[in-house]
Amino acid sequence: MPSHLLPISNPPSHSSLGHPIPAPSAIPSAASTATMLVKAGEHDPTASLLFSSSFEDDKAISIKPLLPRTLSYSATTTTTTSTSSSCYQQRRRRIASENSLSSLSTASARRQAFGRDVGHAAAETFLVTRLSLKLLRYLGVGYKWITRFLALGCYALLLIPGFLQVGYYYFFSCQIRRSIVYGDQPRNRLDLYLPKNSDGPKPVIAFVTGGAWIIGYKAWGCLLGQQLSERDIIVACIDYRNFPQGTMSDMVKDASQGISFVCNNIAEYGGDPDRIYLMGQSAGAHIAACTLLEQAIKEAGEGESTSWSVSQIKAYFGLSGGYNLLNLIDYFHNRGLYRSIFLSIMEGEESLRRFSPEVVVQDPNIRNAISLLPPIILFHGTADYSIPSDDSKNFADTLQRVGVKAEAILYEGKTHTDLFLQDPMRGGSDQLFEDLVGHIHAGDTEALTKDAVAPPRKRLVPEFMLQLARRVSPF
């Protein structure tokens, strides 16, 4: 019976892959028998497996690693550790770099902020100097103003300790938002004095500073703003064009725009739009009173476009103001504010009535407008020789006669500057400040409780210097 096993001829000396195949004599017998026999007509898995095993062993020998497995693992571990260490060092360098950049950025921001403050201080100083020189130019070189100018220099020198402290607060306090734009005219700016805490909407005072209609400036209200903000009251000091940059109509227009900004935007700064008070001092009291009356007349008329309402003002506070220019023009002339200059400021003699609030409120044709006015409280010192206290008293009496709720509060022996400068710089408690805060916080039990335990204000100037300043004051 013929055999089913057929011999396989010798393979070629080279495989198709180009690798030499060992001669049969060199192959072990078991492997040789297994690899050279195959069942005829069938696929023998065993033979295939053995051939594959032989091929894989050959392949394994051809790609044998140069290093032992243990050394290779050790090298891999070392490489991984080295890579991790490198990444860690890179991360540390990156964090250090970021911290360094952050520190540099913070330091740069601080330097920029300080630079802005210094630049602002320089600009403000230049403006004040220019205003003072302008005042002297318009007042001329009469002996009255020469002596008053010398007295003003002595007065300022005696109060310099207080001015330096207030000035530092003005330029560097984070509680002040300086030079907020409220209009498109020159000097249409205002300063906001904000309380430190923000626990609910705060009452607001829109304040118009004095300055004889010639040197008025928003920074003059810094001391008042600082002290009222300590009692949780926001103060907006409104700047306006002075003479000769503008006349009385321009000042009233600017003040009205500033009040409009406060009424419509103060909520964004933590103010209560339902508790806004209007206040002015000296010439600023006169400007604010004229502005309030003009707004009431507009509202009482037909078709007038207004951006704020008299009804938004809870009360008007007038400090040492003049309200009847017909009675004051000669008084001012005798004190050095000469008639020609004063009439230029007020746009001529024919405009004196228009800009005299005491005269305007007596016009029977504007009864409807007068009924719109808020309560009016006028503060004045009886020893004021810049503007007599009788002017406030007479205005309050006139307002009462025409049906306006009004009162005049007079402070015995107080001068024009006592109420606004010397007394606040004295520290402690002064009557005007307490009366003002009392009116604003009336009906607010929580605020009144805080006022009762509020710490006394600190003294800014020694008493003997205050007394000397009072004696030499030209106001």
C-alpha positions as CSV (number, residue, x, y, z in Angstrom):
1,M,0.0,0.0,0.0
2,P,1.5,3.2,-1.1
3,S,2.5,5.6,1.6
4,H,0.5,8.8,2.1
5,L,3.6,10.6,3.3
6,L,5.6,12.4,0.6
7,P,9.1,13.8,1.1
8,I,9.5,17.5,0.8
9,S,12.3,18.6,-1.4
10,N,15.1,20.7,0.0
11,P,14.1,24.4,0.2
12,P,16.2,27.0,-1.6
13,S,19.1,28.3,0.2
14,H,17.4,31.7,0.7
15,S,14.0,32.5,1.8
16,S,11.8,35.0,0.0
17,L,12.8,37.5,2.7
18,G,16.4,37.2,1.8
19,H,17.4,35.4,5.0
20,P,19.6,32.3,4.7
21,I,18.0,29.0,5.7
22,P,20.3,26.6,7.6
23,A,21.2,23.3,5.9
24,P,19.3,20.2,6.8
25,S,22.2,18.7,8.5
26,A,22.4,21.6,10.9
27,I,18.8,21.3,12.0
28,P,18.1,19.2,15.1
29,S,16.5,15.8,14.2
30,A,13.2,16.3,16.0
31,A,12.7,19.7,14.5
32,S,13.9,18.3,11.2
33,T,11.3,15.5,11.2
34,A,8.6,17.8,12.2
35,T,9.3,20.5,9.6
36,M,10.0,18.2,6.7
37,L,6.8,16.1,7.0
38,V,3.3,17.1,6.1
39,K,0.2,15.1,5.5
40,A,-0.5,14.9,1.8
41,G,-3.6,16.9,0.8
42,E,-4.2,18.2,4.3
43,H,-3.1,21.2,6.4
44,D,-1.2,20.0,9.5
45,P,-1.6,22.5,12.3
46,T,1.2,21.0,14.2
47,A,3.6,21.4,11.4
48,S,2.5,24.9,10.8
49,L,2.8,25.7,14.5
50,L,6.3,24.3,14.6
51,F,7.4,26.2,11.6
52,S,5.9,29.4,12.9
53,S,7.6,28.8,16.2
54,S,10.9,28.4,14.5
55,F,10.3,31.6,12.4
56,E,9.3,33.6,15.5
57,D,12.4,32.5,17.4
58,D,14.5,33.6,14.4
59,K,12.7,36.9,14.4
60,A,13.2,37.3,18.1
61,I,16.9,36.7,17.7
62,S,17.1,39.3,14.9
63,I,15.5,42.1,17.1
64,K,17.1,41.2,20.4
65,P,17.6,44.3,22.5
66,L,21.1,45.5,23.1
67,L,20.5,45.8,26.9
68,P,19.2,43.3,29.3
69,R,15.5,43.6,30.3
70,T,16.4,44.7,33.9
71,L,18.7,47.4,32.7
72,S,16.1,48.6,30.2
73,Y,13.5,48.9,32.9
74,S,15.8,50.7,35.2
75,A,16.7,53.1,32.4
76,T,13.0,53.7,31.7
77,T,12.3,54.4,35.3
78,T,15.2,56.8,35.5
79,T,14.0,58.6,32.3
80,T,10.5,58.9,33.7
81,T,11.7,60.2,37.0
82,S,14.0,62.7,35.2
83,T,11.1,63.8,33.0
84,S,8.8,64.3,36.0
85,S,11.5,66.2,37.8
86,S,12.0,68.4,34.7
87,C,8.3,69.1,34.4
88,Y,8.1,70.0,38.1
89,Q,11.0,72.4,37.8
90,Q,9.4,73.9,34.7
91,R,6.1,74.3,36.6
92,R,7.9,76.0,39.5
93,R,9.7,78.3,37.1
94,R,6.4,79.1,35.4
95,I,4.6,79.8,38.7
96,A,7.5,81.9,39.8
97,S,7.4,83.8,36.5
98,E,3.7,84.4,36.8
99,N,4.0,85.6,40.4
100,S,6.8,87.9,39.3
101,L,4.7,89.3,36.5
102,S,1.7,89.7,38.8
103,S,3.9,91.6,41.3
104,L,5.3,93.7,38.5
105,S,1.8,94.4,37.2
106,T,0.5,95.3,40.7
107,A,3.5,97.6,41.3
108,S,3.0,99.1,37.9
109,A,-0.7,99.7,38.5
110,R,0.2,101.4,41.8
111,R,2.8,103.6,40.2
112,Q,0.3,104.6,37.5
113,A,-2.4,105.4,40.1
114,F,0.1,107.4,42.1
115,G,1.2,109.2,38.9
116,R,-2.4,110.0,38.1
117,D,-3.0,111.4,41.6
118,V,0.1,113.5,41.5
119,G,-0.8,114.7,38.0
120,H,-4.3,115.5,39.2
121,A,-2.9,117.4,42.2
122,A,-0.7,119.4,39.9
123,A,-3.5,120.2,37.5
124,E,-5.8,121.3,40.4
125,T,-3.1,123.5,41.9
126,F,-2.5,125.2,38.6
127,L,-6.2,125.8,38.1
128,V,-6.6,127.3,41.6
129,T,-3.6,129.6,41.0
130,R,-5.0,130.7,37.7
131,L,-8.3,131.4,39.3
132,S,-6.7,133.5,42.0
133,L,-4.7,135.5,39.5
134,K,-7.8,136.0,37.5
135,L,-9.6,137.3,40.5
136,L,-6.9,139.8,41.3
137,R,-6.8,141.0,37.7
138,Y,-10.5,141.7,37.7
139,L,-10.5,143.3,41.1
140,G,-7.7,145.6,40.2
141,V,-5.0,147.0,42.5
142,G,-7.1,149.0,44.9
143,Y,-5.9,149.3,48.4
144,K,-8.9,147.4,49.7
145,W,-8.0,144.3,47.7
146,I,-4.3,144.6,48.4
147,T,-5.0,144.5,52.2
148,R,-7.5,141.7,51.8
149,F,-5.1,139.7,49.7
150,L,-2.4,140.0,52.4
151,A,-4.9,139.1,55.0
152,L,-5.9,136.1,53.0
153,G,-2.3,135.0,52.8
154,C,-2.0,135.2,56.6
155,Y,-5.3,133.4,57.1
156,A,-4.3,130.5,54.8
157,L,-0.9,130.2,56.5
158,L,-2.5,129.9,59.9
159,L,-4.8,127.1,58.7
160,I,-2.1,125.3,56.7
161,P,-2.1,122.2,59.1
162,G,-5.7,121.6,58.3
163,F,-5.4,122.4,54.6
164,L,-2.6,119.8,54.2
165,Q,-4.6,117.1,55.9
166,V,-7.7,117.8,53.9
167,G,-5.7,118.1,50.7
168,Y,-4.0,114.7,51.3
169,Y,-7.5,113.2,51.8
170,Y,-8.8,114.8,48.7
171,F,-6.0,113.6,46.4
172,F,-5.4,110.1,47.8
173,S,-8.6,108.9,49.4
174,C,-10.3,105.9,47.7
175,Q,-13.6,107.1,49.0
176,I,-13.7,110.0,46.5
177,R,-14.7,109.8,42.9
178,R,-13.1,112.9,41.4
179,S,-14.0,114.9,38.3
180,I,-17.0,112.9,37.1
181,V,-18.2,114.5,33.9
182,Y,-21.8,115.7,34.0
183,G,-21.9,118.0,30.9
184,D,-20.1,119.1,27.8
185,Q,-19.0,122.5,28.9
186,P,-15.6,123.4,30.6
187,R,-15.6,122.5,34.3
188,N,-18.7,120.4,34.0
189,R,-17.3,118.0,36.6
190,L,-18.3,116.9,40.1
191,D,-16.6,115.0,43.0
192,L,-18.4,112.3,44.9
193,Y,-17.6,111.6,48.6
194,L,-18.8,108.0,49.4
195,P,-19.3,106.4,52.8
196,K,-17.0,103.4,53.7
197,N,-19.9,101.0,54.2
198,S,-22.4,100.2,51.6
199,D,-25.2,98.6,53.6
200,G,-28.2,100.1,51.7
201,P,-28.9,103.3,49.8
202,K,-27.5,106.5,51.4
203,P,-29.0,110.0,51.5
204,V,-27.3,112.4,49.2
205,I,-26.4,116.1,49.2
206,A,-25.8,117.9,45.9
207,F,-23.5,120.7,47.0
208,V,-22.6,123.9,45.1
209,T,-19.5,125.6,46.5
210,G,-18.9,129.3,47.0
211,G,-16.2,131.6,45.8
212,A,-17.6,135.1,45.0
213,W,-18.8,133.8,41.6
214,I,-15.2,134.1,40.5
215,I,-13.1,131.5,42.3
216,G,-15.7,128.8,43.1
217,Y,-14.3,125.3,42.9
218,K,-15.6,121.8,43.7
219,A,-12.6,121.0,45.9
220,W,-13.7,123.7,48.4
221,G,-16.3,121.2,49.6
222,C,-13.8,118.5,50.6
223,L,-13.9,119.1,54.3
224,L,-17.7,119.0,54.3
225,G,-17.8,116.0,52.1
226,Q,-15.3,114.1,54.3
227,Q,-17.2,114.7,57.5
228,L,-20.7,114.0,56.1
229,S,-19.5,110.8,54.4
230,E,-18.4,109.6,57.9
231,R,-22.1,109.9,58.9
232,D,-23.2,107.7,55.9
233,I,-24.2,110.6,53.7
234,I,-23.0,110.9,50.1
235,V,-21.9,114.4,49.0
236,A,-21.7,115.5,45.3
237,C,-19.6,118.7,45.0
238,I,-20.6,120.3,41.7
239,D,-18.2,122.5,39.8
240,Y,-19.3,125.2,37.4
241,R,-18.0,127.9,35.1
242,N,-16.9,131.0,37.0
243,F,-16.7,134.6,35.8
244,P,-15.3,135.6,33.3
245,Q,-15.5,132.1,31.7
246,G,-19.2,132.3,32.3
247,T,-21.8,134.7,33.7
248,M,-24.7,134.0,36.1
249,S,-26.9,132.3,33.5
250,D,-24.0,129.9,32.7
251,M,-23.5,129.1,36.4
252,V,-27.2,128.3,36.9
253,K,-27.2,126.1,33.8
254,D,-24.1,124.2,35.0
255,A,-25.6,123.7,38.4
256,S,-28.8,122.5,36.9
257,Q,-27.0,119.9,34.8
258,G,-25.0,118.8,37.8
259,I,-28.1,118.3,39.9
260,S,-29.7,116.4,37.0
261,F,-26.8,114.0,36.9
262,V,-27.1,113.4,40.6
263,C,-30.8,112.8,40.4
264,N,-30.6,110.4,37.5
265,N,-27.4,108.5,38.3
266,I,-26.7,108.6,42.0
267,A,-28.3,105.1,42.5
268,E,-25.3,103.6,40.6
269,Y,-23.0,104.9,43.4
270,G,-25.1,103.7,46.3
271,G,-27.2,106.8,46.7
272,D,-31.0,106.9,47.5
273,P,-32.7,108.8,44.6
274,D,-35.6,109.4,47.0
275,R,-33.4,111.3,49.5
276,I,-31.6,114.0,47.6
277,Y,-30.9,117.3,49.3
278,L,-29.6,120.5,47.6
279,M,-27.1,122.7,49.4
280,G,-25.0,125.7,48.6
281,Q,-22.5,127.9,50.5
282,S,-22.0,131.7,50.1
283,A,-22.2,132.4,46.3
284,G,-23.0,128.7,45.8
285,A,-26.1,129.1,48.0
286,H,-27.2,132.0,45.8
287,I,-26.6,129.9,42.6
288,A,-28.4,126.8,44.0
289,A,-31.4,128.9,45.0
290,C,-31.6,130.5,41.6
291,T,-31.4,127.1,40.0
292,L,-34.1,125.6,42.2
293,L,-36.5,128.5,41.4
294,E,-35.8,128.3,37.7
295,Q,-36.5,124.6,37.6
296,A,-39.8,125.1,39.5
297,I,-40.8,127.8,37.0
298,K,-40.0,125.5,34.1
299,E,-42.1,122.7,35.6
300,A,-45.0,125.0,36.2
301,G,-44.9,126.2,32.6
302,E,-46.2,124.3,29.6
303,G,-44.1,122.4,27.2
304,E,-40.8,122.9,29.1
305,S,-38.3,120.1,28.7
306,T,-36.7,119.1,32.0
307,S,-34.2,116.4,33.0
308,W,-34.9,116.5,36.7
309,S,-37.7,117.6,39.0
310,V,-38.0,119.8,42.0
311,S,-40.0,117.0,43.6
312,Q,-36.8,115.0,43.7
313,I,-35.3,117.4,46.2
314,K,-36.3,116.7,49.7
315,A,-35.0,120.0,51.1
316,Y,-32.8,123.0,50.3
317,F,-30.0,124.1,52.7
318,G,-28.5,127.5,52.2
319,L,-25.3,128.3,54.1
320,S,-24.3,132.0,54.5
321,G,-26.0,132.9,51.2
322,G,-27.2,136.2,49.7
323,Y,-30.7,136.2,48.1
324,N,-31.5,139.8,47.4
325,L,-28.9,141.3,45.1
326,L,-30.7,144.7,45.0
327,N,-29.8,145.1,48.7
328,L,-26.3,143.6,48.4
329,I,-24.8,145.4,45.4
330,D,-23.7,148.5,47.4
331,Y,-22.6,146.4,50.3
332,F,-20.4,144.3,48.1
333,H,-19.0,147.4,46.4
334,N,-18.0,148.8,49.8
335,R,-16.2,145.6,50.7
336,G,-14.2,145.5,47.4
337,L,-16.4,143.5,45.0
338,Y,-16.9,146.6,42.8
339,R,-20.2,147.4,41.2
340,S,-18.9,147.2,37.6
341,I,-17.5,143.7,38.1
342,F,-20.6,142.5,40.0
343,L,-22.9,143.8,37.3
344,S,-20.8,142.1,34.6
345,I,-21.1,138.8,36.6
346,M,-24.9,139.3,36.9
347,E,-25.4,140.3,33.2
348,G,-26.3,143.9,33.9
349,E,-28.4,145.8,36.3
350,E,-31.6,144.8,34.6
351,S,-30.9,141.1,35.6
352,L,-30.5,141.8,39.3
353,R,-34.2,141.1,39.9
354,R,-34.1,137.9,37.9
355,F,-31.2,136.6,40.0
356,S,-32.6,137.7,43.3
357,P,-34.6,134.7,44.7
358,E,-36.2,136.8,47.4
359,V,-37.6,139.1,44.7
360,V,-38.6,136.4,42.3
361,V,-40.8,134.4,44.8
362,Q,-42.9,137.5,45.4
363,D,-44.1,137.6,41.7
364,P,-47.8,136.7,41.7
365,N,-47.5,135.2,38.2
366,I,-45.5,132.3,39.4
367,R,-47.6,131.1,42.3
368,N,-47.9,127.6,40.8
369,A,-44.1,127.4,40.6
370,I,-43.7,128.5,44.2
371,S,-46.0,125.8,45.4
372,L,-43.6,123.2,44.0
373,L,-40.6,124.3,46.2
374,P,-39.4,121.9,48.9
375,P,-38.7,122.9,52.5
376,I,-36.0,125.5,52.7
377,I,-33.6,125.8,55.7
378,L,-31.2,128.7,55.8
379,F,-28.1,128.7,58.1
380,H,-26.2,131.9,58.9
381,G,-23.8,133.4,61.5
382,T,-24.8,136.7,63.1
383,A,-21.2,138.0,62.9
384,D,-21.0,137.4,59.2
385,Y,-19.6,140.6,57.6
386,S,-19.2,139.1,54.1
387,I,-23.0,138.6,53.6
388,P,-25.2,140.0,56.5
389,S,-27.3,137.3,58.2
390,D,-30.4,139.6,57.7
391,D,-30.4,138.4,54.1
392,S,-31.1,134.9,55.1
393,K,-33.7,136.0,57.7
394,N,-35.5,138.2,55.3
395,F,-35.6,135.5,52.6
396,A,-37.0,132.9,55.1
397,D,-39.7,135.4,56.2
398,T,-40.7,136.1,52.5
399,L,-40.9,132.4,51.7
400,Q,-43.2,131.8,54.7
401,R,-45.5,134.6,53.5
402,V,-45.9,133.1,50.1
403,G,-46.7,129.7,51.5
404,V,-43.3,127.9,51.4
405,K,-42.1,125.9,54.4
406,A,-39.0,127.8,55.4
407,E,-36.8,128.7,58.4
408,A,-33.7,130.6,59.2
409,I,-31.3,129.2,61.8
410,L,-28.9,131.8,63.1
411,Y,-25.7,131.1,65.0
412,E,-24.7,133.8,67.5
413,G,-21.3,135.3,67.0
414,K,-20.3,133.1,64.0
415,T,-18.6,134.6,61.0
416,H,-18.7,133.7,57.3
417,T,-15.8,131.3,57.7
418,D,-16.5,130.1,61.2
419,L,-19.3,127.8,60.1
420,F,-17.6,126.4,57.0
421,L,-13.9,126.2,58.0
422,Q,-12.8,127.1,61.6
423,D,-15.5,125.1,63.4
424,P,-15.1,121.9,61.3
425,M,-11.3,122.1,61.7
426,R,-11.7,122.5,65.5
427,G,-13.0,119.0,65.7
428,G,-15.4,117.7,68.3
429,S,-19.0,118.7,67.7
430,D,-20.3,121.9,66.2
431,Q,-23.9,123.0,66.1
432,L,-24.2,123.6,62.3
433,F,-23.0,120.1,61.5
434,E,-25.3,118.5,64.0
435,D,-28.3,120.5,62.8
436,L,-27.5,119.5,59.2
437,V,-27.2,115.8,59.9
438,G,-30.3,116.0,62.1
439,H,-32.4,117.3,59.3
440,I,-31.1,114.6,56.9
441,H,-31.5,111.7,59.3
442,A,-34.9,112.9,60.6
443,G,-37.2,109.9,60.8
444,D,-34.4,107.3,60.3
445,T,-34.1,105.7,63.8
446,E,-31.1,103.5,62.9
447,A,-29.2,106.5,61.5
448,L,-30.0,108.7,64.5
449,T,-28.8,105.9,66.9
450,K,-25.5,105.7,65.0
451,D,-25.2,109.5,65.2
452,A,-25.7,109.4,68.9
453,V,-22.6,107.1,69.4
454,A,-20.5,108.5,66.6
455,P,-16.9,109.3,67.7
456,P,-16.0,113.0,67.9
457,R,-14.3,114.4,64.9
458,K,-10.6,115.0,65.2
459,R,-9.0,118.4,65.6
460,L,-7.0,119.5,62.5
461,V,-5.6,122.9,63.7
462,P,-4.5,124.0,67.2
463,E,-6.9,126.4,68.9
464,F,-4.6,129.4,69.1
465,M,-4.0,129.3,65.3
466,L,-7.8,129.1,64.7
467,Q,-8.3,132.2,66.9
468,L,-5.6,134.1,65.1
469,A,-7.0,133.0,61.7
470,R,-10.5,134.3,62.7
471,R,-9.0,137.7,63.5
472,V,-7.2,138.1,60.2
473,S,-9.8,136.5,58.0
474,P,-10.7,138.9,55.1
475,F,-14.2,137.2,54.7
